[in-house]
Amino acid sequence: MDAESIELLELSEKLSRYVSESCLSPFLDLDSSALKALLPKATVQSLQRFGYRLTPDATGEDGASTPIRDETLSHYGLRYLEKAELRSIENRDVIDAGSFDGSSARFFLQNHPIQRVFCFEPDPANFAHLMNDSQAELSSGRIVATQVALSNRMGLAIMSPAGMGSSRAKAELVAEPRIVVRSKTIDVFLKDFPEANIGLIKLDVEGDAVLALQGAVQTIRTHRPVLIVSFYHTPQEFAETPPYLLDTFPAPGAPQRDVCRERLGLAPETRVILLAVHKSSNKRKGFSLAAQALAKLAVADDGAHDICVAVLGSVDKDALSDLALPFKVVSLGFISEEEQKSVIYKAADVCLVPSLQESLSVVASDSIRNGTPVVCFKSSGLQSFVRHKANGYTASAFDTDDLSRGLQWALFDCDARATRSAAAETGQELFAPENNIERYEQIIDHAIRNHAAQDFDTETFEELTNLFQCVGQDSRYRHVVRRHLEKSLKKTKVG
């Protein structure tokens, strides 16, 4: 075992004792003073390096310590999922390993639009409760219950009904006899259910998380479900589970550009201009300037090429028809799924960002991150990362002739491979999380050190606080007033 593994194992033993002695949720509270003393900054970074997703939930809503049963049974880990992750579970099946009395399975069915739950519970007493308490769901086929332990092989397994061997085992239970139960793998079990579509796997298997995951490799790779894994039962489970997940199921890389174009049904000769706009009526976003530049491009191209303009965002149909372009114009609407947006960015030949003013531009940075060059005006925050004729084209401010020339350059004149490579390198350098976390830490540490060196009196702090509050209130006030006036004007026009 190498030094890094030994370090993590020792750390996990401390954390397991902490969780057990405090009777708190396995979702560790990073704001807890006791845990802060246990976890110095370097240790937190080590945990992050190993892929742990520590969630701040060791206290209840009232701030009081919450026993593990109350805390865990209130949501079964689902509250930590992003909206997109929750949506990916909808109308799919759930595997509930360690179902106990079936309360978790019934919770899933009552609170989420899922098809059915496959329950696995090896303990005879718990399984009897599950069957008795879930009769309606069993009759309807929405719960499929199996009395087996999940493992990495078919056969027999030894277990302690009282949880002996887990981090919460009591010393007086050591003498309790263990029982022998049947074991099965998820991959083998699902062969009897070829129509299953697994959207979520919840594992709470008293120290055997890695074994259960090893028996579900094919299922996870095929269905790409959300995983909720409790791995706090033993130090070994705590140490081994995240590295196993990271090594066995690495994050899928973004699809290649030709795959993205194939998914969208684009012919190889089609040139795609991605035009992302917030609202055509928002003058700051420059939709009218984009229309002028595209019209000039149409005149210059004179039908020589197959050009498609894909409009991403909320643009009304009248505005699109007013473009009157000879190109094919496709409205993609508002898209929230990051993976879907990435496919669109990669498939495009160029991203047109005609904004008059941007602090940074999420659209432009996303495009660069996906290796697609950006054509924009040389203004505000855009010019800080769009590099002229390197990873994009920065036209003279608000000159639509030059903006049109930029599109011409990106579509037909540049070295596409070199330009896309330069864009991807810029995106990795500036926007990749791993390249920014340390910078943020340095800035925060610098601010803390400088703050400690200052000798501010109480009155000065109160003045600064009042100033920021006034500025914030004023900004909110002006925003609300502007929106109200806009709505009033729209009503007047309609009337």
Secondary structure, DSSP 8 states (H G I E B T S, - for coil): --HHHHHHHHHHHHHHHHHHHHT--SS--TT-HHHHHHS-HHHHHHHHHTT------SB-TTSSB--HHHHHHTTTTGGGS-HHHHHHHTTSEEEEES-TTTHHHHHHHHHS--S-EEEE---HHHHHHHHHHTHHHHHHTSEEEE--EE-SSSEEEEE-TT-TTSTT--GGGTTS--EEEEEE-HHHHGGG-TT--EEEEEE--TT-HHHHHHTTHHHHHHH--EEEE---SSHHHHHHHHHHHHHHS-------HHHHHHHTT--TT-EEEEEE-S-TT-GGGTHHHHHHHHHHHHHHHTT-S-EEEEEES---HHHHHHH--SSEEEEEE----HHHHHHHHHH-SEEEE--S--SS-HHHHHHHHTT--EEEES-GGGGGT--BTTTEEEESTT-HHHHHHHHHIIIIIS-HHHHHHHHHHHHHHHH-GGGTHHHHHHHHHHHHHHHHH----HHHHHHHHHHHHHHHHHHHHHHHHHHHHHHHHHHHHH-
